[in-house]
Amino acid sequence: MIKPYTAVGLIPTVRGIRKRADIRINLDHLSHLVKAASWLSSLDLPVRLIAFPEGALQAFNDEVLDLDHATFARECAIDIPGEETEALGRSRRSTTPSSWPRPRPAIPIWPDRYFNVGFILNPRGKVILKHYKVSPLFPVEHSVCPHDVYDWWVEKYGRNLQAFWPVVDTEIGRLGIMMANEGSYPENARALALNGAEVVYRASYPHPATGNEIFEIQSRARALDNNMYVVAPNMGTYYLFPEEATPIDTFGGRSFVIDYKGRIVGRQDYGAGSTYVGGVIDIEALRDHRARAQWDNWMKDLRTELYQLLYEKPIYPKNLYLKRAPMKHKEYRDKVIKRQIKLDARPRHLEEARAMIRAHLLRWRPRQPAQRTESTPRRLPSGAASQLDPSHRSG
């Protein structure tokens, strides 16, 4: 039995980096924040899970400054596991929770490439799960995702849920990761739930989407739709470089812990500094709901044969970066975003339906009746319509 426990989402101030060594300043800050958040939050129930927001190690300078992908991979990407994960493990061992950091690591198999990866550390600091982000934030994010190298990915890891939406079974529940823009697509949350996830990490999201409640609405919907907890800490203030004196609140606060019914059980609206959010996770209550609820245990009633019709035709191109480096902002807008907008401006099946309706209406457009005299023979309708004409008699 898993007793209820407290999950904490860190909301740190972060400084953008020019090189990998600059990550140290963010690691030092996270170490202090972990201690403060764990100490105060454990005054209720014990803290057994800590979530670090996306960008907590390297920030987002590769996106903000539209940096060259290969250069960032060589100079700023990290290894998982590596010295940064070891440092995070040391900062956590005094509090003994599992944790979700999320950096941009280099991939030895792909020289000069990096992915956006979330990972889970167990209480001993060991990496027990790595999730490669499958839905980057377009058009600004530069990282490669599994769909961008789809054929290679499937050949190496297989075509199954664990290959794209991994879940790990731990002593505090089954954990999964859904980073930032991944939560904008219901399919990612559903895939994690179908793979067994009970507690899912979802962060970070920029303003004005947070201030306009998009982050909250999406996160609560993903939790409710899939009967799972969502821990969603957003980023704090952002210094573009380590030496900057003035930060910018580009994320807008709004951090949450959300239960399996979509209810907020932990909330922190403040984002203009370093803080944290905490809420109670009750795994046994979630499992009981999934086992006994007759209605709002939604996944038991999925009509999969119907839903497969939605995805018979491809929409976003796979293998986009199988043979080339990721595009910079302008090239991506010109070559991908504009094409996708045209493709999706009117869904193809709706256009086909409208065309059929227009043709049908033209074919059956009523005509003005001709002036009829006694010598004009009566024209009888044919086919099924004739059955509705009281003047028509068989025989």
RODRENZA-758246 format. One record per residue (C-alpha): residue number from 0; x, y, z. Coordinates in Angstrom, 3 decimals, decimal comma. Each point is the difference from the previous one (the first is absolute). Layout:
- nr/px/py/pz
- NUM/X/Y/Z
...
//
This chain:
- nr/px/py/pz
- 0/0,000/0,000/0,000
- 1/1,227/3,493/-0,896
- 2/-0,879/2,535/2,676
- 3/-0,945/3,557/-1,107
- 4/3,009/2,250/-0,401
- 5/0,871/3,545/-1,037
- 6/1,244/0,841/-3,491
- 7/1,930/3,244/-0,410
- 8/0,482/1,914/-3,217
- 9/2,938/2,410/0,004
- 10/-0,427/3,435/-1,625
- 11/3,597/1,217/-0,266
- 12/1,602/3,114/-1,323
- 13/2,232/-1,077/-2,894
- 14/2,925/1,545/-1,858
- 15/0,627/-0,619/-3,670
- 16/3,305/-1,598/-0,963
- 17/2,717/0,575/-2,606
- 18/1,849/-3,238/0,767
- 19/-0,545/-3,171/1,982
- 20/2,034/1,234/2,978
- 21/-2,565/2,789/0,532
- 22/-2,500/-2,639/1,163
- 23/1,797/-0,048/3,346
- 24/-1,653/3,237/1,141
- 25/-3,442/-1,500/-0,632
- 26/0,943/-3,236/1,764
- 27/1,137/1,914/3,099
- 28/-3,286/1,903/0,104
- 29/-2,054/-3,180/-0,452
- 30/1,846/-1,642/2,892
- 31/-1,085/2,775/2,385
- 32/-3,555/0,008/-1,362
- 33/-0,323/-3,777/0,440
- 34/0,925/0,277/3,675
- 35/-2,369/2,880/0,741
- 36/-2,951/-1,464/-1,895
- 37/0,438/-3,497/1,453
- 38/0,352/1,225/3,570
- 39/-3,078/2,216/0,048
- 40/-2,220/-2,232/-2,146
- 41/0,696/-3,041/2,193
- 42/-1,644/1,719/2,970
- 43/-3,184/-1,608/-1,370
- 44/0,703/-3,432/-1,538
- 45/3,484/-1,250/-0,917
- 46/1,425/1,305/-3,284
- 47/0,706/-2,958/-2,273
- 48/0,013/1,643/-3,416
- 49/1,669/3,182/-1,293
- 50/-0,537/1,359/-3,516
- 51/2,402/2,414/-1,684
- 52/-1,515/2,100/-2,803
- 53/1,127/-0,184/-3,590
- 54/2,993/2,270/-0,519
- 55/1,184/-0,115/3,614
- 56/3,554/-0,955/-1,032
- 57/0,686/1,691/-3,346
- 58/-2,903/2,444/-0,370
- 59/-1,170/0,734/-3,546
- 60/2,706/2,051/-1,701
- 61/0,168/-2,394/-2,954
- 62/-3,615/0,941/-0,726
- 63/-0,013/3,656/1,032
- 64/3,158/0,868/-1,944
- 65/-0,672/-2,396/-2,918
- 66/3,409/-1,596/0,522
- 67/1,632/-2,412/-2,391
- 68/-1,053/-3,535/0,934
- 69/3,380/-1,675/-0,509
- 70/1,845/2,687/1,962
- 71/-2,362/-0,300/2,958
- 72/0,302/-3,804/-0,110
- 73/3,801/0,213/0,198
- 74/0,283/2,777/2,594
- 75/-3,082/-0,198/2,238
- 76/-1,609/-3,446/-0,133
- 77/0,573/-2,424/2,881
- 78/0,302/-3,759/0,482
- 79/-2,656/-2,120/1,733
- 80/1,261/-1,322/2,325
- 81/2,807/2,470/0,489
- 82/1,465/2,538/2,394
- 83/-3,231/2,040/0,082
- 84/-2,180/-2,985/0,918
- 85/2,512/-0,948/2,688
- 86/-0,215/3,514/1,458
- 87/-3,793/-0,166/0,022
- 88/0,182/-3,379/1,685
- 89/2,212/1,394/2,762
- 90/-2,345/2,942/0,606
- 91/-2,935/-2,352/0,370
- 92/1,434/-2,786/2,106
- 93/-0,568/1,969/3,207
- 94/-3,724/0,169/-0,826
- 95/-0,331/-3,493/-1,618
- 96/-2,626/0,719/-2,660
- 97/-0,144/-1,080/-3,592
- 98/0,367/2,924/-2,391
- 99/-0,641/1,153/-3,565
- 100/2,662/2,282/-1,502
- 101/-0,040/0,886/-3,697
- 102/3,118/1,060/-1,962
- 103/1,186/-0,085/-3,612
- 104/2,524/-2,840/-0,331
- 105/2,355/-0,846/-2,829
- 106/-0,547/-3,340/-1,736
- 107/3,250/-1,841/-0,859
- 108/-1,678/-1,928/-2,842
- 109/-0,969/3,308/-1,621
- 110/3,028/2,320/-0,095
- 111/-0,900/3,684/0,383
- 112/-3,598/-0,787/0,938
- 113/-1,872/0,359/3,273
- 114/-3,419/-1,083/1,203
- 115/-2,214/1,518/2,690
- 116/-0,007/-2,661/2,710
- 117/-1,761/-0,367/3,315
- 118/1,342/-2,554/2,449
- 119/-0,875/-1,449/3,382
- 120/2,484/-0,538/2,829
- 121/-0,745/-2,480/2,759
- 122/0,833/0,790/3,662
- 123/3,563/-1,273/-0,548
- 124/0,547/2,411/-2,891
- 125/-0,126/-2,629/-2,754
- 126/-1,677/0,820/-3,322
- 127/-2,925/-2,440/-0,274
- 128/-1,876/1,526/-2,953
- 129/0,773/2,224/-2,981
- 130/-2,721/1,532/-2,137
- 131/0,849/1,629/-3,325
- 132/-2,440/2,814/-0,670
- 133/-2,264/-0,906/-2,921
- 134/-1,738/3,382/-0,507
- 135/2,440/2,953/0,034
- 136/-1,345/3,544/0,177
- 137/-0,306/1,142/-3,596
- 138/1,343/2,098/-1,592
- 139/2,650/1,005/2,557
- 140/1,362/-3,214/1,543
- 141/3,110/-1,387/-1,692
- 142/0,263/-3,443/1,573
- 143/-0,425/-3,200/-1,988
- 144/-2,872/-2,279/1,010
- 145/-0,598/-3,732/-0,682
- 146/-2,527/0,745/-2,741
- 147/2,642/2,072/-1,814
- 148/2,096/-3,162/-0,347
- 149/-2,930/-2,395/0,121
- 150/1,259/-2,831/-2,196
- 151/3,308/-0,174/1,851
- 152/-1,753/0,221/3,383
- 153/-2,406/-2,842/-0,736
- 154/2,802/-2,204/-1,292
- 155/2,039/0,593/3,165
- 156/-2,681/0,158/2,733
- 157/-3,087/-1,596/-1,546
- 158/-3,470/1,255/-0,806
- 159/-1,757/-0,159/3,353
- 160/-1,142/2,276/2,813
- 161/3,137/-0,458/2,081
- 162/2,173/1,124/-2,923
- 163/-1,709/3,406/-0,195
- 164/-1,842/0,497/3,320
- 165/1,970/-1,978/2,599
- 166/-1,334/-0,649/3,502
- 167/1,935/-1,310/2,999
- 168/-1,457/-1,891/2,969
- 169/1,323/1,397/3,296
- 170/-0,707/-0,241/3,714
- 171/-2,144/3,166/-0,260
- 172/-2,000/-0,992/-3,090
- 173/0,434/-0,318/-3,744
- 174/1,634/3,169/-1,326
- 175/0,131/1,569/-3,461
- 176/1,029/3,252/-1,656
- 177/-1,910/2,407/-2,253
- 178/2,063/3,126/-0,586
- 179/-1,398/3,437/-0,770
- 180/-1,505/-0,040/-3,486
- 181/-0,545/-3,748/0,189
- 182/-2,918/0,780/2,297
- 183/-1,604/2,032/-2,788
- 184/-0,786/-3,259/-1,810
- 185/-2,434/-2,324/1,837
- 186/1,549/-3,006/-1,741
- 187/3,215/0,259/2,037
- 188/-1,822/-0,127/3,330
- 189/-2,226/-2,835/-1,200
- 190/3,040/-1,993/-1,152
- 191/1,610/0,358/3,435
- 192/-3,212/-1,059/1,738
- 193/-0,442/-3,012/-2,273
- 194/3,581/-0,925/0,832
- 195/-0,916/0,009/3,694
- 196/1,027/3,482/1,209
- 197/-1,549/1,187/3,272
- 198/2,018/3,166/0,668
- 199/1,157/2,092/-2,951
- 200/2,314/2,993/-0,136
- 201/-1,035/2,916/-2,249
- 202/2,034/3,230/-0,241
- 203/0,918/2,796/-1,052
- 204/-2,290/2,322/-1,980
- 205/0,605/3,637/-1,007
- 206/-2,064/3,113/0,506
- 207/-2,501/1,142/-1,330
- 208/-1,238/-3,599/-0,267
- 209/0,316/-0,386/3,773
- 210/-1,596/3,336/0,883
- 211/-2,857/-0,767/-2,381
- 212/-0,570/-3,325/1,800
- 213/0,986/-2,287/-2,879
- 214/2,590/-1,797/2,147
- 215/-2,521/-0,603/2,788
- 216/-2,853/-1,070/-2,276
- 217/2,176/-2,447/-1,922
- 218/1,629/-1,488/3,090
- 219/-3,294/-0,510/1,827
- 220/-1,592/-1,520/-3,098
- 221/2,889/-2,434/-0,464
- 222/-0,334/-1,076/3,656
- 223/-3,786/-0,411/-0,142
- 224/-0,110/-1,711/-3,396
- 225/2,487/-2,642/1,089
- 226/-0,668/-0,278/3,762
- 227/3,591/0,807/0,938
- 228/1,865/2,543/2,109
- 229/1,780/2,814/-1,819
- 230/2,846/1,875/1,702
- 231/0,463/3,226/-1,971
- 232/2,615/2,454/1,334
- 233/0,731/2,966/-2,240
- 234/3,268/1,887/-0,261
- 235/0,786/3,049/2,133
- 236/1,700/3,132/-1,278
- 237/2,549/-0,259/-2,795
- 238/3,368/1,744/-0,259
- 239/1,178/-0,188/-3,597
- 240/3,667/-0,431/1,057
- 241/1,775/-0,735/3,290
- 242/1,199/3,596/0,408
- 243/-3,375/1,654/-0,699
- 244/-1,347/2,164/2,833
- 245/-3,646/0,198/-1,045
- 246/-2,156/-3,085/-0,546
- 247/-3,117/-0,347/-2,117
- 248/-3,101/-1,908/1,058
- 249/-0,549/-1,726/-3,338
- 250/-2,018/-2,879/1,487
- 251/-2,682/1,747/2,034
- 252/-0,171/-2,295/3,032
- 253/-3,017/-2,316/0,317
- 254/1,411/-3,275/1,362
- 255/-2,212/-2,891/1,107
- 256/-0,368/-3,439/1,468
- 257/-3,176/-1,530/-1,465
- 258/-1,738/-3,177/1,094
- 259/-1,544/-2,790/-2,079
- 260/-3,389/1,764/-0,071
- 261/1,479/3,184/-1,434
- 262/-0,146/1,837/3,332
- 263/2,828/2,303/1,081
- 264/1,494/-1,285/3,252
- 265/3,029/2,307/-0,072
- 266/0,266/3,447/-1,541
- 267/2,595/2,781/-0,271
- 268/-0,901/2,991/-2,159
- 269/3,181/1,956/0,754
- 270/2,765/-0,260/-2,591
- 271/2,136/3,128/0,334
- 272/2,733/-1,661/2,039
- 273/0,921/-3,382/1,458
- 274/-2,680/-1,947/1,839
- 275/-1,764/-3,372/-0,134
- 276/-3,382/-1,735/-0,063
- 277/-1,044/-2,977/2,089
- 278/-2,930/-2,409/0,052
- 279/-0,954/-3,431/1,329
- 280/0,108/-3,097/-2,216
- 281/-2,270/-2,913/0,974
- 282/0,865/-2,936/-2,268
- 283/-2,317/-2,464/1,736
- 284/-2,991/2,300/-0,523
- 285/0,885/0,302/-3,699
- 286/0,300/-3,766/-0,379
- 287/-3,296/-0,565/1,775
- 288/-1,698/2,486/-2,323
- 289/1,418/-1,667/-3,093
- 290/-1,104/-3,397/1,300
- 291/-3,556/0,836/1,092
- 292/-1,287/3,153/-1,725
- 293/-2,812/-0,892/-2,390
- 294/-0,093/3,210/-2,022
- 295/2,906/2,412/0,288
- 296/2,659/-2,675/-0,299
- 297/0,145/1,054/-3,623
- 298/2,638/-2,268/-1,503
- 299/-1,966/-3,191/0,560
- 300/-2,521/1,113/-2,641
- 301/2,275/1,160/-2,830
- 302/-1,507/-0,891/-3,382
- 303/3,337/-0,568/-1,628
- 304/-1,300/-1,188/-3,373
- 305/-1,748/3,340/-0,449
- 306/2,848/2,208/1,218
- 307/2,509/-1,620/-2,335
- 308/-1,836/1,683/-2,881
- 309/1,294/3,358/1,252
- 310/3,598/-0,859/-0,781
- 311/-0,090/-2,064/-3,168
- 312/1,574/2,849/-1,996
- 313/3,318/1,533/1,148
- 314/-0,026/3,680/0,969
- 315/3,397/1,115/1,322
- 316/2,984/-1,325/-2,019
- 317/2,123/-2,685/1,621
- 318/3,792/-0,335/-0,449
- 319/0,379/3,756/-0,421
- 320/3,537/-0,039/1,439
- 321/1,098/-3,485/-0,937
- 322/2,519/1,389/-2,506
- 323/0,412/3,647/0,985
- 324/0,423/2,294/3,006
- 325/-3,063/1,679/1,550
- 326/-1,066/3,214/-1,691
- 327/0,331/3,466/1,437
- 328/-3,126/2,032/0,667
- 329/-0,527/1,697/-3,375
- 330/0,717/-3,090/-2,093
- 331/-2,342/-2,068/2,142
- 332/-2,798/2,544/-0,323
- 333/0,427/0,182/-3,769
- 334/0,418/-3,710/-0,709
- 335/-2,117/-1,677/2,674
- 336/-2,351/2,269/1,952
- 337/-1,519/1,718/-3,045
- 338/-0,568/-3,353/-1,689
- 339/-1,574/-1,503/3,111
- 340/-2,329/2,974/0,431
- 341/-1,213/-0,362/-3,581
- 342/-0,447/-3,714/0,524
- 343/-2,024/0,482/3,155
- 344/-1,853/3,212/-0,877
- 345/-2,942/-2,138/-1,045
- 346/0,227/-3,648/1,057
- 347/0,019/-2,102/-3,118
- 348/-2,870/-2,241/0,970
- 349/-2,174/3,038/0,709
- 350/0,851/1,520/-3,356
- 351/-0,906/-3,253/-1,718
- 352/-3,270/-0,123/1,898
- 353/-0,811/3,599/-0,889
- 354/0,753/-0,684/-3,680
- 355/-2,372/-2,958/0,032
- 356/-2,701/2,069/1,661
- 357/0,406/2,818/-2,527
- 358/-0,251/-2,472/-2,884
- 359/-3,042/-1,594/1,560
- 360/-1,744/3,346/0,464
- 361/0,730/1,036/-3,571
- 362/-1,354/-3,279/-1,299
- 363/-3,182/0,261/2,011
- 364/-0,529/3,748/-0,162
- 365/-3,786/0,533/-0,338
- 366/-1,132/1,479/-3,287
- 367/-2,781/2,458/-0,565
- 368/-3,044/-1,981/-1,164
- 369/-0,923/0,575/-3,635
- 370/-3,321/1,561/-0,849
- 371/-2,321/-2,890/-0,533
- 372/-3,091/-0,140/-2,205
- 373/-2,585/-2,666/-0,387
- 374/1,926/-1,365/-2,973
- 375/3,297/-0,225/1,915
- 376/0,527/-3,593/1,134
- 377/0,732/-0,521/3,672
- 378/3,598/-1,126/0,653
- 379/0,329/-2,574/2,699
- 380/3,081/-0,128/2,289
- 381/2,138/-3,085/-0,238
- 382/1,767/-2,234/2,499
- 383/-0,508/0,297/3,719
- 384/-1,426/3,518/-0,327
- 385/-2,960/-1,361/-1,917
- 386/-1,204/-1,718/3,147
- 387/-0,577/3,420/1,547
- 388/-2,181/1,242/-2,868
- 389/-3,648/-0,630/0,848
- 390/-0,903/0,290/-3,675
- 391/2,137/-3,070/-0,839
- 392/-1,750/-3,321/0,043
- 393/1,535/-3,286/-0,970
- 394/-1,733/-2,055/-2,686
//
